[in-house]
Amino acid sequence: MIDLIDRVLDFVTGRQPPAATSFDEKLEIAVAALMVEAARMDNTFDDAERRTIERLLAVKFHLAPDEAHRLVVQAEEAVRKSTQYFPFTHRILESMDTEERVGLIEMLWKVAYADGVLDPHEDMLVRRIAGLIYVPDRDRGLARRRALEKLAAAGVSVPKPD
């Protein structure tokens, strides 16, 4: 709560101007923030999850490894400052078509399974995000299957797809 008050005061008093962020950068942060949130849902954010997120972001947004790392750090800060998913899901709805949103859900499944286990909270989050960005249940299920198949092919121990 104090953080929110400080941010409002910073804006109103001009102590700190609002950050100038490009449209694409906002999309990158929104996608990364949802991935970070997926990784944190089981109360751990381990190296395997961090590496998975950085690799997925590097491929999705054509980033160098250090840029992907910085993006994850920015996303962690954005998640800490936000109490809801709306700013992130709204940016995604504005910027991504249906196919890209389904691809994002597939990436979220990869993050959720990066440690080899799907926590019920991770499952709930991916389902909730899919609903918020209008990805139908069928497409969400197919994205999960593809993610599991790709992780298994990469040598990650995951359950067999349904």
Legacy VTK file of the C-alpha trace (Angstrom):
# vtk DataFile Version 3.0
C-alpha trace
ASCII
DATASET POLYDATA
POINTS 162 float
0.000 0.000 0.000
2.821 2.387 0.879
4.451 1.653 -2.489
1.257 2.698 -4.279
1.065 5.924 -2.265
4.722 6.667 -3.027
4.138 6.127 -6.753
1.104 8.443 -6.746
3.058 11.086 -4.820
6.011 10.737 -7.204
3.702 11.305 -10.154
1.669 14.153 -8.629
4.637 16.051 -7.204
6.897 15.416 -10.167
9.567 13.831 -7.958
9.908 11.108 -10.517
8.578 11.450 -14.067
6.701 8.485 -15.489
9.018 6.121 -17.295
8.976 6.496 -21.055
8.423 3.004 -22.344
7.837 2.055 -25.943
4.775 0.075 -26.992
6.871 -3.011 -27.841
8.789 -2.790 -24.593
5.513 -2.729 -22.671
4.450 -5.902 -24.483
7.764 -7.560 -23.678
7.422 -6.648 -20.000
3.797 -7.854 -19.939
4.738 -11.239 -21.406
7.762 -11.572 -19.126
5.734 -10.546 -16.061
3.175 -13.289 -16.673
5.997 -15.805 -17.056
7.616 -14.644 -13.821
4.262 -14.887 -12.069
3.821 -18.443 -13.383
7.253 -19.365 -12.071
6.536 -17.852 -8.658
3.124 -19.484 -8.164
4.619 -22.468 -6.327
6.550 -20.096 -4.012
9.854 -20.894 -5.685
11.572 -19.244 -8.616
14.496 -21.523 -9.309
17.312 -21.383 -11.850
15.596 -23.824 -14.213
12.518 -21.599 -14.375
14.615 -18.453 -14.794
16.652 -20.033 -17.617
13.463 -21.229 -19.299
11.915 -17.765 -19.135
15.055 -16.058 -20.423
15.377 -18.543 -23.293
11.710 -18.211 -24.272
11.879 -14.409 -24.163
15.103 -14.351 -26.186
13.476 -16.426 -28.925
10.101 -14.630 -28.840
11.510 -11.101 -28.930
14.876 -11.744 -30.661
16.908 -10.689 -27.613
20.525 -11.276 -26.696
20.977 -13.272 -23.475
21.848 -10.169 -21.426
18.779 -8.346 -22.782
16.559 -11.291 -21.851
18.070 -11.288 -18.368
17.386 -7.550 -17.967
13.831 -8.073 -19.174
13.256 -10.714 -16.483
14.604 -8.327 -13.839
12.227 -5.607 -15.104
9.358 -8.091 -15.110
10.085 -9.115 -11.521
9.879 -5.451 -10.522
6.634 -5.000 -12.469
5.128 -8.037 -10.725
6.176 -6.688 -7.322
4.529 -3.328 -8.070
1.292 -4.727 -9.489
-1.535 -6.287 -7.549
-3.408 -7.549 -10.590
-2.916 -9.132 -14.003
-5.042 -6.616 -15.939
-2.217 -4.272 -17.043
-0.319 -7.238 -18.461
-3.260 -9.064 -20.049
-4.664 -5.820 -21.466
-1.347 -5.053 -23.199
-1.294 -8.577 -24.605
-4.863 -8.286 -25.916
-3.971 -4.973 -27.577
-0.818 -6.320 -29.178
-1.187 -10.005 -29.976
-3.473 -11.882 -32.312
-5.130 -15.161 -31.318
-2.290 -17.337 -32.577
0.293 -15.309 -30.644
-1.814 -15.506 -27.477
-2.039 -19.288 -27.821
1.754 -19.285 -28.231
2.041 -17.303 -25.008
-0.062 -19.903 -23.188
2.272 -22.594 -24.520
5.224 -20.621 -23.134
3.482 -20.308 -19.762
3.003 -24.090 -19.674
6.730 -24.523 -20.372
7.556 -22.240 -17.455
5.093 -24.025 -15.175
6.655 -27.407 -16.031
10.291 -26.168 -16.105
11.018 -27.777 -12.740
9.374 -31.034 -13.863
6.295 -30.595 -11.647
3.035 -28.753 -12.193
1.922 -27.123 -8.960
-1.883 -26.688 -8.691
-1.357 -22.926 -8.317
0.646 -22.822 -11.555
-2.111 -24.766 -13.309
-4.721 -22.342 -11.963
-2.722 -19.316 -13.104
-2.256 -20.576 -16.662
-5.971 -21.372 -16.875
-6.867 -17.932 -15.496
-4.494 -16.099 -17.863
-5.846 -18.094 -20.815
-9.340 -16.930 -19.921
-8.256 -13.324 -19.491
-6.587 -13.227 -22.912
-9.449 -15.104 -24.598
-7.677 -18.360 -25.388
-10.341 -21.091 -25.646
-10.061 -24.198 -23.452
-9.358 -26.418 -26.452
-6.442 -24.238 -27.596
-5.138 -24.033 -24.020
-5.165 -27.836 -23.813
-3.406 -28.217 -27.150
-0.798 -25.640 -26.079
-0.195 -27.680 -22.915
0.256 -30.865 -24.945
2.751 -29.149 -27.296
4.668 -27.693 -24.360
4.939 -31.098 -22.669
6.060 -32.764 -25.902
8.737 -30.109 -26.495
9.982 -30.273 -22.915
10.156 -34.084 -23.069
12.086 -33.871 -26.359
14.506 -31.468 -24.638
15.101 -34.008 -21.858
13.011 -32.392 -19.126
11.249 -34.990 -17.001
7.551 -34.163 -17.329
4.326 -36.156 -17.243
3.148 -37.645 -20.522
0.659 -35.416 -22.383
-2.980 -36.489 -22.030
LINES 1 163
162 0 1 2 3 4 5 6 7 8 9 10 11 12 13 14 15 16 17 18 19 20 21 22 23 24 25 26 27 28 29 30 31 32 33 34 35 36 37 38 39 40 41 42 43 44 45 46 47 48 49 50 51 52 53 54 55 56 57 58 59 60 61 62 63 64 65 66 67 68 69 70 71 72 73 74 75 76 77 78 79 80 81 82 83 84 85 86 87 88 89 90 91 92 93 94 95 96 97 98 99 100 101 102 103 104 105 106 107 108 109 110 111 112 113 114 115 116 117 118 119 120 121 122 123 124 125 126 127 128 129 130 131 132 133 134 135 136 137 138 139 140 141 142 143 144 145 146 147 148 149 150 151 152 153 154 155 156 157 158 159 160 161
